């Protein structure tokens, strides 16, 4: 199964993000770093293309929730998600993305996008960064809709306990 890959382009004030392959937390640190920078700036509109996604885990869903949350706070229109696959759409609906994203099955997107570096160092610092990424992503899912609290609160509690032990 193809590892997750992330591509970005900006055209006419719209930021296009393409997420490809098997999207798991183990390959998401580069995307998380991109989002930290991107979400700290002004932007007009965002389109996320999941057409070539095979699988998306809860951490990557939480990273997308961060985009939706920031756009909502900025008074922007809902982020557009391109998702033609029923299995991915079921996952999106299960975390209430249909309530905060504009989900479409197709849309023209730029052909040429720049690939983001994935990262993947296994140092203690990187592992701590990954823990923080996973924790923030799952908190974003909980903040997205109260129904997600039942699904993800145990994960957040466990991660916070682990973080306290590390920092203890």
CORDA-V10116 format. One line per field, one symbol per residue. ss: DSSP state (a for helix, b for strand, c for the rest). phi: phi as a letter, one per 30 degrees, with the letter a starting at -180 (. if undefined). A space follows every 50 residues. Layout:
BEGIN
ss->???
phi->???
END
This chain:
BEGIN
ss->ccbcbbbbbbbccbbbbbbbbbbcaaacaaaaaaaaaaccccccbbbbbc ccbbbbcaaaaaaaaaaaaaaaaccccccbbbcccaaaaaaaaaccaaaa cbbbcccccccccbbccccccccaaaaaaaaaaaaaaaaaaaaacaaaaa aaaaaaaaaaaaaaaaac
phi->.dddbbbbabbhicccbccbicdcedccdddddededdddcdbcabbccc ecdcabddddddddddddddddddiddeddccbdceddddddddcidddb cccbdaadbddcbdddddijdcdeddddddddddddddddddddaeddee dcddddddddddddddde
END
